[in-house]
């Protein structure tokens, strides 16, 4: 069977439509993951105060947070099961991440019982919730990393870093709430808060770079509100207190409220960003569908109306033409290869347009890929330092930052260099 150019062009268009539909499904998947992250962040925050206060405070708030989280968890488990279908296009890496998340989801029931019975500490509960949320954030990151459309990829990069910044804000809320509710300052926890503030700023800068202008301006306006100014004052109170100093437990409510208001604003921006993603996916689907229909129409028109030069060939093979002495003979082109159907200028233009558009998309994707690559390398470098030196995540990141400043090199370059060093280089350190 002879393969025609038109078949390839139309198949390419159909694959584009299929890819956009699959991306739309991934956006909905990421949305549910984001919803569960938000619910677990709230549960983590109120649980921290509940445990730090010996069960005297936030009992009703914790029950409310639990009731919000359970149905979303059920929905996500169903979506996990759907990802096993080949049509979903889940990769081996995605399925492995889902399995990792599922392991932690399965331990939630026992953790909640321990919290009910107050047989765990606020610190340990925050750590347990944070591990689960970290896996969920990584899942969203993988969804963004698989996107192949520039407009959608840019928004997914914004979503990943907004979720990551929001998670750092959620951890900051939980750690700060625990410190204020306990009434005593702690140096390690203070350093944790400082690290989380820095992590938020880094993630939100990338969010602003890739977000739609309206969302970026909305977030920047929020930074000028009185609530953010109050949060900054409470941060200074928390971070400048001497280790072991007494903290005003009455400030725990103010801290939790202003932190929660900021996280709620992030959540609203996230909701709008997901809606924007839906609109971009639908617009791209409709545009690609229209392109397919236009291509089909153009190809039909070409078949029904051959280009002028084909009439010259018909004239050469027309017996009546031989009876016309003034008719100039038109000789067929000679070729050593097999005969191929002529390609019309319109079809060539269609191919050129499609190739140029795909090339342009590839260029636009590079910026999104670079942002995702930078996050991936820095996270791997932190993990390598934590494993090799037995240090915390905060200490690992501070080490990378210090090396970056000391050697006047980009953080990404330092992270890449760290990953190339042999284990012996770390073992030799005191």
ZICORJO-V72738 format. One record per residue. N is the residue number from 1. RES is the residue in three letters. SS is DSSP state (H for helix, E for strand, - for the rest). PHI is phi in radians with two decimals (none if undefined). BURIAL is + if it has 16 or more other C-alpha atoms within 10 Angstrom, else -. Layout:
# ZICORJO-V72738
n;res;ss;phi;burial
N;RES;SS;PHI;BURIAL
N;RES;SS;PHI;BURIAL
This chain:
# ZICORJO-V72738
n;res;ss;phi;burial
1;UNK;-;none;-
2;UNK;-;-1.36;-
3;UNK;-;-1.57;-
4;UNK;-;-1.66;-
5;UNK;H;-1.09;-
6;UNK;H;-1.08;+
7;UNK;H;-1.08;-
8;UNK;H;-1.16;-
9;UNK;H;-1.07;+
10;UNK;H;-1.18;+
11;UNK;H;-1.16;-
12;UNK;H;-1.06;-
13;UNK;H;-1.11;+
14;UNK;H;-1.14;-
15;UNK;H;-1.14;-
16;UNK;H;-1.07;+
17;UNK;H;-1.09;+
18;UNK;H;-1.06;-
19;UNK;H;-1.13;+
20;UNK;H;-1.16;+
21;UNK;H;-1.08;+
22;UNK;H;-1.14;+
23;UNK;H;-1.10;+
24;UNK;H;-1.05;+
25;UNK;H;-1.13;-
26;UNK;H;-1.17;+
27;UNK;H;-1.08;+
28;UNK;H;-1.14;+
29;UNK;H;-1.07;+
30;UNK;H;-1.10;+
31;UNK;H;-1.10;+
32;UNK;H;-1.15;+
33;UNK;H;-1.03;+
34;UNK;H;-1.09;+
35;UNK;H;-1.10;+
36;UNK;H;-1.20;+
37;UNK;H;-1.00;+
38;UNK;H;-1.08;+
39;UNK;H;-1.14;+
40;UNK;H;-1.22;+
41;UNK;H;-1.09;+
42;UNK;H;-1.15;+
43;UNK;H;-1.09;+
44;UNK;H;-1.08;+
45;UNK;H;-1.12;+
46;UNK;H;-1.24;+
47;UNK;H;-1.14;+
48;UNK;H;-1.05;+
49;UNK;H;-1.23;+
50;UNK;H;-1.00;+
51;UNK;H;-1.31;+
52;UNK;H;-1.11;+
53;UNK;-;-1.62;+
54;UNK;-;1.20;-
55;UNK;-;1.45;+
56;UNK;-;-1.51;-
57;UNK;-;-2.28;+
58;UNK;-;1.12;+
59;UNK;H;-1.16;-
60;UNK;H;-1.18;-
61;UNK;H;-1.11;+
62;UNK;H;-1.18;+
63;UNK;H;-1.11;-
64;UNK;H;-1.12;-
65;UNK;H;-1.10;+
66;UNK;H;-1.10;+
67;UNK;H;-1.13;-
68;UNK;H;-1.26;+
69;UNK;H;-1.33;+
70;UNK;H;-1.03;-
71;UNK;H;-1.14;-
72;UNK;H;-1.19;+
73;UNK;H;-1.05;+
74;UNK;H;-1.09;-
75;UNK;H;-1.07;-
76;UNK;H;-1.14;+
77;UNK;H;-1.06;-
78;UNK;H;-1.13;-
79;UNK;H;-1.14;-
80;UNK;H;-1.02;+
81;UNK;H;-1.10;-
82;UNK;H;-1.15;-
83;UNK;-;-1.17;+
84;UNK;-;-1.29;-
85;UNK;-;-1.24;-
86;UNK;H;-0.97;-
87;UNK;H;-1.12;-
88;UNK;H;-1.29;-
89;UNK;-;1.24;-
90;UNK;-;-1.17;+
91;UNK;-;-1.52;-
92;UNK;H;-1.06;-
93;UNK;H;-1.10;-
94;UNK;H;-1.12;+
95;UNK;H;-1.12;-
96;UNK;H;-1.15;-
97;UNK;H;-1.11;+
98;UNK;H;-1.09;+
99;UNK;H;-1.10;-
100;UNK;H;-1.10;-
101;UNK;H;-1.11;+
102;UNK;H;-1.08;+
103;UNK;H;-1.02;-
104;UNK;H;-1.27;+
105;UNK;H;-1.06;-
106;UNK;H;-1.20;-
107;UNK;H;-1.61;-
108;UNK;H;-1.07;-
109;UNK;H;-1.04;-
110;UNK;H;-1.14;-
111;UNK;H;-1.08;+
112;UNK;H;-1.17;-
113;UNK;H;-1.13;-
114;UNK;H;-1.07;-
115;UNK;H;-1.18;+
116;UNK;H;-0.98;+
117;UNK;H;-1.53;-
118;UNK;-;0.95;-
119;UNK;-;-1.74;-
120;UNK;-;-2.20;-
121;UNK;-;-1.67;+
122;UNK;H;-1.05;+
123;UNK;H;-1.07;-
124;UNK;H;-1.19;-
125;UNK;H;-1.20;+
126;UNK;H;-1.07;+
127;UNK;H;-1.11;-
128;UNK;H;-1.15;+
129;UNK;H;-1.09;+
130;UNK;H;-1.17;+
131;UNK;H;-1.09;-
132;UNK;H;-1.13;+
133;UNK;H;-1.11;+
134;UNK;H;-1.04;-
135;UNK;H;-1.15;+
136;UNK;H;-1.18;+
137;UNK;H;-1.10;+
138;UNK;H;-1.12;+
139;UNK;H;-1.10;+
140;UNK;H;-1.09;+
141;UNK;H;-1.02;+
142;UNK;H;-1.15;+
143;UNK;H;-1.05;+
144;UNK;H;-1.15;+
145;UNK;H;-1.18;+
146;UNK;-;-1.61;+
147;UNK;-;-1.30;+
148;UNK;-;-2.10;+
149;UNK;-;-1.96;+
150;UNK;H;-1.03;+
151;UNK;H;-1.07;+
152;UNK;H;-1.24;+
153;UNK;H;-1.08;+
154;UNK;H;-1.06;+
155;UNK;H;-1.19;+
156;UNK;H;-1.19;+
157;UNK;H;-1.09;+
158;UNK;H;-1.06;+
159;UNK;H;-1.11;+
160;UNK;H;-0.99;+
161;UNK;H;-1.34;+
162;UNK;H;-1.17;+
163;UNK;H;-1.09;+
164;UNK;H;-1.14;+
165;UNK;H;-1.14;+
166;UNK;H;-1.15;+
167;UNK;H;-1.16;+
168;UNK;H;-1.09;+
169;UNK;H;-1.14;+
170;UNK;H;-1.15;+
171;UNK;H;-1.15;+
172;UNK;H;-1.06;+
173;UNK;H;-1.04;+
174;UNK;H;-1.16;+
175;UNK;H;-1.17;+
176;UNK;H;-1.12;+
177;UNK;H;-1.09;+
178;UNK;H;-1.12;+
179;UNK;H;-1.12;+
180;UNK;H;-1.13;+
181;UNK;H;-1.17;+
182;UNK;H;-1.34;+
183;UNK;-;1.41;+
184;UNK;E;-2.43;+
185;UNK;-;-1.37;+
186;UNK;-;-2.50;+
187;UNK;H;-1.08;-
188;UNK;H;-1.09;-
189;UNK;H;-1.22;+
190;UNK;H;-1.09;+
191;UNK;H;-1.11;-
192;UNK;H;-1.10;+
193;UNK;H;-1.08;+
194;UNK;H;-1.06;-
195;UNK;H;-1.08;+
196;UNK;H;-1.19;+
197;UNK;H;-1.10;+
198;UNK;H;-1.13;-
199;UNK;H;-1.10;+
200;UNK;H;-1.08;+
201;UNK;H;-1.08;-
202;UNK;H;-1.14;-
203;UNK;H;-1.16;+
204;UNK;H;-1.27;+
205;UNK;H;-1.12;-
206;UNK;H;-1.18;+
207;UNK;H;-0.96;+
208;UNK;H;-1.10;+
209;UNK;H;-1.16;-
210;UNK;H;-1.85;+
211;UNK;-;-1.33;+
212;UNK;-;-1.11;-
213;UNK;H;-0.92;-
214;UNK;H;-1.12;-
215;UNK;H;-1.23;+
216;UNK;H;-1.09;+
217;UNK;H;-1.16;-
218;UNK;H;-1.09;-
219;UNK;H;-1.18;+
220;UNK;H;-1.13;-
221;UNK;H;-1.13;-
222;UNK;H;-1.08;-
223;UNK;-;-1.12;-
224;UNK;-;-1.76;-
225;UNK;-;-1.40;-
226;UNK;H;-1.03;-
227;UNK;H;-1.05;-
228;UNK;H;-1.18;+
229;UNK;H;-1.09;-
230;UNK;H;-1.15;-
231;UNK;H;-1.05;+
232;UNK;H;-1.10;-
233;UNK;H;-1.14;-
234;UNK;H;-1.18;+
235;UNK;H;-1.06;+
236;UNK;H;-1.09;-
237;UNK;H;-1.01;-
238;UNK;H;-1.26;+
239;UNK;H;-1.50;+
240;UNK;H;-1.75;-
241;UNK;-;-1.19;+
242;UNK;-;-1.18;-
243;UNK;-;-0.96;-
244;UNK;-;1.54;-
245;UNK;-;-1.17;-
246;UNK;E;-1.33;-
247;UNK;-;-1.88;+
248;UNK;-;-1.28;-
249;UNK;-;-1.12;+
250;UNK;-;-1.16;-
251;UNK;H;-1.42;+
252;UNK;H;-1.10;+
253;UNK;H;-1.16;-
254;UNK;H;-1.09;+
255;UNK;H;-1.03;+
256;UNK;H;-1.10;+
257;UNK;H;-1.18;+
258;UNK;H;-1.23;+
259;UNK;H;-1.12;+
260;UNK;H;-1.16;+
261;UNK;H;-1.11;-
262;UNK;H;-1.15;+
263;UNK;H;-1.15;+
264;UNK;H;-1.11;-
265;UNK;H;-1.11;-
266;UNK;H;-1.03;+
267;UNK;H;-1.11;+
268;UNK;H;-1.13;-
269;UNK;H;-1.11;+
270;UNK;H;-1.11;+
271;UNK;H;-1.04;+
272;UNK;H;-1.14;-
273;UNK;H;-1.16;+
274;UNK;H;-1.12;+
275;UNK;H;-1.09;-
276;UNK;H;-1.09;+
277;UNK;H;-1.07;+
278;UNK;H;-1.03;+
279;UNK;H;-1.14;-
280;UNK;H;-1.15;+
281;UNK;H;-1.07;+
282;UNK;H;-1.17;-
283;UNK;H;-1.11;-
284;UNK;H;-1.19;+
285;UNK;H;-1.09;+
286;UNK;H;-1.12;-
287;UNK;H;-1.13;-
288;UNK;H;-1.20;+
289;UNK;H;-1.11;+
290;UNK;H;-1.15;-
291;UNK;H;-1.05;+
292;UNK;H;-1.09;+
293;UNK;H;-1.12;-
294;UNK;H;-1.11;-
295;UNK;H;-1.12;+
296;UNK;H;-1.08;+
297;UNK;H;-1.14;-
298;UNK;H;-1.10;+
299;UNK;H;-1.14;+
300;UNK;H;-1.14;-
301;UNK;H;-1.09;-
302;UNK;H;-1.14;+
303;UNK;H;-1.17;-
304;UNK;H;-1.38;-
305;UNK;-;-2.28;-
306;UNK;-;-1.03;-
307;UNK;-;-1.09;-
308;UNK;H;-0.99;-
309;UNK;H;-1.14;-
310;UNK;H;-1.23;-
311;UNK;H;-1.19;-
312;UNK;H;-1.12;-
313;UNK;H;-1.13;-
314;UNK;H;-1.03;-
315;UNK;H;-1.13;+
316;UNK;H;-1.11;+
317;UNK;H;-1.60;-
318;UNK;-;-1.45;-
319;UNK;H;-1.06;-
320;UNK;H;-1.15;-
321;UNK;H;-1.17;-
322;UNK;H;-1.18;-
323;UNK;H;-1.44;-
324;UNK;-;-1.81;-
325;UNK;-;-1.11;-
326;UNK;-;-1.46;-
327;UNK;-;-1.27;-
328;UNK;-;-1.41;-
329;UNK;-;-1.21;-
330;UNK;-;-1.99;-
331;UNK;-;-1.54;-
332;UNK;-;-1.22;-
333;UNK;-;-1.18;-
334;UNK;-;-1.64;-
335;UNK;-;-2.59;-
336;UNK;-;-1.41;-
337;UNK;-;-1.67;-
338;UNK;-;-1.18;-
339;UNK;-;-1.18;-
340;UNK;-;-2.15;-
341;UNK;-;-1.15;-
342;UNK;-;-1.14;-
343;UNK;-;-1.79;-
344;UNK;-;-1.36;+
345;UNK;H;-1.02;-
346;UNK;H;-1.10;-
347;UNK;H;-1.20;+
348;UNK;H;-1.08;-
349;UNK;H;-1.08;-
350;UNK;H;-1.08;+
351;UNK;H;-1.12;-
352;UNK;H;-1.10;-
353;UNK;H;-1.08;-
354;UNK;H;-1.14;+
355;UNK;H;-1.13;-
356;UNK;H;-1.12;-
357;UNK;H;-1.14;-
358;UNK;H;-1.14;-
359;UNK;H;-1.13;-
360;UNK;H;-1.12;-
361;UNK;H;-1.07;-
362;UNK;H;-1.10;-
363;UNK;H;-1.10;-
364;UNK;H;-1.14;+
365;UNK;H;-1.21;+
366;UNK;H;-1.02;-
367;UNK;H;-1.09;+
368;UNK;H;-1.13;+
369;UNK;H;-1.13;+
370;UNK;H;-1.09;-
371;UNK;H;-1.10;+
372;UNK;H;-1.21;+
373;UNK;H;-1.12;-
374;UNK;H;-1.08;+
375;UNK;H;-1.06;+
376;UNK;H;-1.09;-
377;UNK;H;-1.17;+
378;UNK;H;-1.13;+
379;UNK;H;-1.10;-
380;UNK;H;-1.15;+
381;UNK;H;-1.15;+
382;UNK;H;-1.04;+
383;UNK;H;-1.08;+
384;UNK;H;-1.13;+
385;UNK;H;-1.14;+
386;UNK;H;-1.08;+
387;UNK;H;-1.25;-
388;UNK;H;-1.31;-
389;UNK;H;-1.85;-
390;UNK;-;1.14;-
391;UNK;-;-1.97;-
392;UNK;-;-1.38;-
393;UNK;H;-1.07;+
394;UNK;H;-1.04;+
395;UNK;H;-1.13;+
396;UNK;H;-1.10;+
397;UNK;H;-1.20;+
398;UNK;H;-1.09;-
399;UNK;H;-1.12;-
400;UNK;H;-1.14;+
401;UNK;H;-1.08;+
402;UNK;H;-1.12;-
403;UNK;H;-1.11;+
404;UNK;H;-1.10;+
405;UNK;H;-1.27;-
406;UNK;H;-1.09;-
407;UNK;-;-1.79;-
408;UNK;-;0.93;-
409;UNK;-;-2.18;-
410;UNK;-;-1.09;-
411;UNK;H;-1.03;+
412;UNK;H;-1.09;+
413;UNK;H;-1.11;-
414;UNK;H;-1.13;+
415;UNK;H;-1.10;+
416;UNK;H;-1.11;-
417;UNK;H;-1.14;-
418;UNK;H;-1.05;+
419;UNK;H;-1.22;+
420;UNK;H;-1.55;-
421;UNK;-;-1.25;-
422;UNK;-;-1.26;-
423;UNK;H;-1.02;-
424;UNK;H;-1.04;-
425;UNK;H;-1.11;-
426;UNK;H;-1.50;-
427;UNK;H;-1.14;-
428;UNK;-;-1.32;-
429;UNK;-;-1.31;-
430;UNK;-;-1.19;-
